[in-house]
């Protein structure tokens, strides 16, 4: 489930999900972006094993260079009103 959320976040740049899932996804995505900064063969292979070929290429070529001078905090979680059906707290997770 988290792999699918991470893929969606990389592809679309922001996703709407429950607050708990967003909080769980944040450290995973931030570690992937940090790995993508080095752009070595080992980091490419690690990203490809965690996600897929196209999304790892997108992380290394477009997303990571934007955060080259940033030490961390690549994502933002914005809280939304609760979902009507079950009252679950919702949030948007996006890249800063």
C-alpha positions as CSV (number, residue, x, y, z in Angstrom):
1,X,0.0,0.0,0.0
2,X,2.8,2.4,0.9
3,X,4.6,1.6,-2.3
4,X,1.5,2.6,-4.3
5,X,1.1,5.8,-2.4
6,X,4.8,6.6,-2.9
7,X,4.4,6.0,-6.7
8,X,1.4,8.2,-6.9
9,X,3.1,11.0,-5.0
10,X,6.1,10.9,-7.3
11,X,4.0,10.7,-10.4
12,X,1.4,13.4,-9.5
13,X,3.4,15.6,-7.1
14,X,0.5,15.6,-4.5
15,X,-2.1,13.2,-3.3
16,X,-5.1,13.2,-1.1
17,X,-5.2,10.4,1.5
18,X,-6.0,9.8,5.2
19,X,-3.8,11.7,7.7
20,X,-2.4,8.5,9.2
21,X,-1.3,7.2,5.8
22,X,0.3,10.6,4.9
23,X,2.3,10.6,8.2
24,X,3.5,7.1,7.5
25,X,4.4,7.9,3.9
26,X,6.4,11.0,4.6
27,X,9.7,9.4,6.0
28,X,9.6,6.8,3.2
29,X,9.5,9.4,0.4
30,X,12.0,11.7,2.1
31,X,14.5,8.9,2.3
32,X,14.0,8.1,-1.4
33,X,14.5,11.8,-2.4
34,X,17.7,11.8,-0.3
35,X,19.0,8.7,-2.0
36,X,18.2,10.3,-5.4
37,X,20.4,13.3,-4.6
38,X,23.6,11.2,-5.1
39,X,22.5,9.8,-8.5
40,X,25.0,6.9,-8.4
41,X,24.4,3.5,-9.9
42,X,23.7,2.0,-6.5
43,X,21.1,4.7,-5.6
44,X,19.4,4.2,-9.0
45,X,19.2,0.5,-8.4
46,X,17.8,1.0,-4.9
47,X,15.2,3.4,-6.1
48,X,14.2,1.0,-8.9
49,X,13.8,-1.8,-6.5
50,X,11.6,0.3,-4.2
51,X,9.5,1.9,-6.9
52,X,9.8,1.3,-10.6
53,X,12.0,2.4,-13.5
54,X,10.1,5.5,-14.6
55,X,9.5,6.9,-11.1
56,X,13.1,6.3,-10.0
57,X,14.2,8.2,-13.2
58,X,11.9,11.0,-12.3
59,X,13.2,11.3,-8.8
60,X,16.8,11.4,-9.9
61,X,16.4,13.7,-12.9
62,X,13.6,16.2,-11.8
63,X,12.7,16.0,-8.1
64,X,16.1,15.5,-6.3
65,X,17.9,18.4,-8.2
66,X,15.3,20.8,-6.8
67,X,16.3,19.9,-3.3
68,X,20.1,19.8,-3.8
69,X,20.8,22.5,-1.2
70,X,18.0,21.5,1.2
71,X,18.9,19.2,4.2
72,X,15.4,17.7,4.5
73,X,11.7,18.4,4.7
74,X,10.9,17.8,1.1
75,X,7.2,17.1,1.8
76,X,4.3,19.0,3.3
77,X,1.2,17.6,4.9
78,X,-1.9,19.8,4.8
79,X,-4.8,18.8,7.0
80,X,-8.3,18.7,5.4
81,X,-11.8,18.3,7.0
82,X,-12.9,14.8,8.0
83,X,-14.3,12.4,5.5
84,X,-18.1,12.4,5.6
85,X,-18.6,8.6,5.2
86,X,-16.5,7.4,8.2
87,X,-15.2,10.6,9.8
88,X,-11.6,9.7,9.0
89,X,-9.2,12.8,9.2
90,X,-8.0,13.5,5.7
91,X,-4.8,15.3,4.4
92,X,-2.9,16.3,1.3
93,X,0.7,15.3,1.1
94,X,2.8,17.2,-1.5
95,X,6.3,18.2,-2.4
96,X,7.4,21.6,-1.0
